[in-house]
Amino acid sequence: MGRRMVNKDRMILYCDRLIITFLCLLIFFLPFAKAAIEVFVWYAFFFWILKRALGYRAEVLWKMLPRTELNKALGIFMAVNLAATIFTVNSGLSFRAFFGKELKFIAIYFMLVETINNKKRLQGIFVAIIASAALITVDAAVQYFRGVDFLRGYPYSRLTASFISANGFAAWLIVIIPVFLGLLAVGKIISKKLKIILAALTLILIIYLVMTYARGAWLGFLIGFLLVAWYIVRSATFKMRMLYLVVSICLLVIFLFLPQPIKNKVTAIGRIKFKIEDATINQRIKSTVKMDDGSVFFRTKVWKEALRIIRDFPVTGSGLNTYSIVARNYKSVEGGGIYPHNSYLQMAAETGLVGLFAFLWVLFKFFQTGLKNLNQKKDFLVLGFLAGILAFLVHAFFDVHLYSLQLVVLFWFMLGLSVAVMKLE
């Protein structure tokens, strides 16, 4: 009997190690191999279920799930998604989306929370993320200088690396960069030598973010940075706050009274052309307020399409994964009637306003838990996660990142990883 228990415990441990391995492979391949994402998620999920078949017991929901502050909110979110799956305009599409996507995303979250329970496993995840980022850094450089990336063969127009669009690459960057900065700020997770490499890598990724010309990502990154600045100032002593204020005022005064030639060189930074159709950073920012043409005009049109769908399906929505077929009847502009370039409007259209509120409740509980943990432990790695996820969510207002396989998996992965870090002592 004792030997059987030992063998069972050993098998559960092997399952745990396999889950971690597949999750590491998942996050490594995420930027450039969609098929690998699907394969490694299902392998990890298989061994996660096998653990329970072998006798492993968790804490809640028939002893199947680990306990977190988000559990109730996630339960409501999944219940609302199930309702949208039942009351749908296309049962086939919605049921495939619910069982093939939504449950998988939630499983990623719980698998990470459950299995990242010590420093060694956390290190393994971060090594996989850093290795993936290093590969993407080289790929983006090759794309810029040679005109095509070597991982996916995408030609250069704006910097995309192995992502299908510059916006997708920028969305990945604004999550990864703050996490790397948080990792640099804490000790005892990665070695000093790796930190030197990580610092150089992070600087290059910031330059790449500028080169994507993704305005929504810039805005998201700025808001994430403001969260970091707010926390640092808020947690500082009165003397340090005054020091920050004095330094900021001095820098402003120095800039105002710089000799004109130097000032011109500083302001010229915003007119860097890189290699994109003679566009500059200044021009890209100024085009944001042009409402009569360009991408802003197009977005306002497709947002109105989404709002009309929400008006007609206000409670449970048109059903999971049905936006592209329903929107055809609401098309109002060339290129419209496919998706709304806004994750929240698409969510409200497919799952109703109830579904959108349920998702926002999950986000509220996450940031409430994160800020509480931050106040208790003052962990800058947690701050990096919060800033990165906030930046991603801001950018998702201008694109459908929560409906792109690579990016929605990145979101749930980082959500689970951040909660796992909060639970670690």
Secondary structure as GFF3:
##gff-version 3
##sequence-region A 1 425
A	DSSP	alpha_helix	2	29	.	.	.	ID=ss1
A	DSSP	alpha_helix	34	53	.	.	.	ID=ss2
A	DSSP	alpha_helix	71	86	.	.	.	ID=ss3
A	DSSP	alpha_helix	91	97	.	.	.	ID=ss4
A	DSSP	pi_helix	98	102	.	.	.	ID=ss5
A	DSSP	alpha_helix	103	115	.	.	.	ID=ss6
A	DSSP	alpha_helix	119	146	.	.	.	ID=ss7
A	DSSP	alpha_helix	166	185	.	.	.	ID=ss8
A	DSSP	alpha_helix	192	211	.	.	.	ID=ss9
A	DSSP	alpha_helix	215	235	.	.	.	ID=ss10
A	DSSP	alpha_helix	238	256	.	.	.	ID=ss11
A	DSSP	alpha_helix	260	267	.	.	.	ID=ss12
A	DSSP	three_ten_helix	268	271	.	.	.	ID=ss13
A	DSSP	alpha_helix	281	286	.	.	.	ID=ss14
A	DSSP	three_ten_helix	287	289	.	.	.	ID=ss15
A	DSSP	alpha_helix	294	312	.	.	.	ID=ss16
A	DSSP	alpha_helix	323	326	.	.	.	ID=ss17
A	DSSP	three_ten_helix	327	330	.	.	.	ID=ss18
A	DSSP	alpha_helix	343	377	.	.	.	ID=ss19
A	DSSP	alpha_helix	380	395	.	.	.	ID=ss20
A	DSSP	three_ten_helix	396	398	.	.	.	ID=ss21
A	DSSP	three_ten_helix	401	403	.	.	.	ID=ss22
A	DSSP	alpha_helix	405	423	.	.	.	ID=ss23
###
